[in-house]
Amino acid sequence: MSPNQQVFDPLLYISNNLSQFIDLLCLCRVLTILSFLEASTNNPLLLSSVEFVYDLTAHRTFCQLLQ
C-alpha cells in the first residue's frame, strides 16, 4: 500500500461526522416506530412520506462519504 493511500476507518468517520450519524440513527428509530404505527393503523402514506425524507438524507450522506 502506498503511503498516500487512505484506509477507510469507520470509527474515525463516525467521530468526524457524529451529528450526521446521530441524525441517521434517529431517522432509523423514527422509521421503526412509524412502521409499527403503519401496521396498526393501515396508513401506508404515513411511512412512505418519512421514507422519502430518509432516502434523501441517506443519499446526501452517501454522496458526502464519496467526496
C-alpha positions as CSV (number, residue, x, y, z in Angstrom):
1,M,0.0,0.0,0.0
2,S,1.4,3.4,-0.9
3,P,1.9,5.9,1.9
4,N,-0.6,8.4,0.5
5,Q,-3.4,5.8,0.1
6,Q,-6.0,6.3,2.8
7,V,-7.7,3.4,4.6
8,F,-11.4,3.9,5.5
9,D,-11.8,3.9,9.2
10,P,-15.5,3.6,10.2
11,L,-14.9,4.9,13.8
12,L,-12.9,7.9,12.6
13,Y,-15.7,8.6,10.0
14,I,-18.4,8.4,12.6
15,S,-16.5,10.6,15.1
16,N,-15.9,13.2,12.4
17,N,-19.5,13.1,11.2
18,L,-21.2,12.5,14.6
19,S,-24.1,14.8,14.0
20,Q,-25.0,13.2,10.7
21,F,-24.6,9.7,12.2
22,I,-26.9,10.6,15.1
23,D,-29.4,12.0,12.6
24,L,-29.4,8.7,10.6
25,L,-29.8,6.7,13.9
26,C,-32.8,8.9,14.9
27,L,-34.3,8.5,11.4
28,C,-34.0,4.8,11.7
29,R,-35.7,4.8,15.0
30,V,-38.5,7.0,13.7
31,L,-39.0,4.7,10.8
32,T,-39.2,1.7,13.1
33,I,-41.8,3.4,15.3
34,L,-43.8,4.5,12.2
35,S,-43.7,1.1,10.7
36,F,-45.4,-0.3,13.8
37,L,-47.9,2.6,13.7
38,E,-48.5,1.9,10.0
39,A,-49.1,-1.8,10.7
40,S,-51.6,-0.9,13.4
41,T,-53.4,1.9,11.6
42,N,-53.2,0.7,7.9
43,N,-51.9,4.1,6.8
44,P,-49.2,3.5,4.1
45,L,-48.9,7.2,3.3
46,L,-47.5,7.8,6.8
47,L,-44.4,5.7,6.3
48,S,-43.8,6.4,2.7
49,S,-43.5,10.2,3.3
50,V,-41.0,9.7,6.0
51,E,-39.1,7.1,3.9
52,F,-38.8,9.7,1.2
53,V,-37.1,12.1,3.6
54,Y,-34.9,9.3,4.9
55,D,-33.8,8.4,1.4
56,L,-32.8,12.0,0.7
57,T,-30.8,12.2,3.9
58,A,-29.1,8.8,3.3
59,H,-28.3,9.8,-0.3
60,R,-26.8,13.1,0.8
61,T,-24.7,11.3,3.4
62,F,-23.5,8.7,0.9
63,C,-22.5,11.5,-1.5
64,Q,-20.5,13.2,1.2
65,L,-18.8,10.0,2.0
66,L,-17.6,9.7,-1.6
67,Q,-16.1,13.2,-1.6
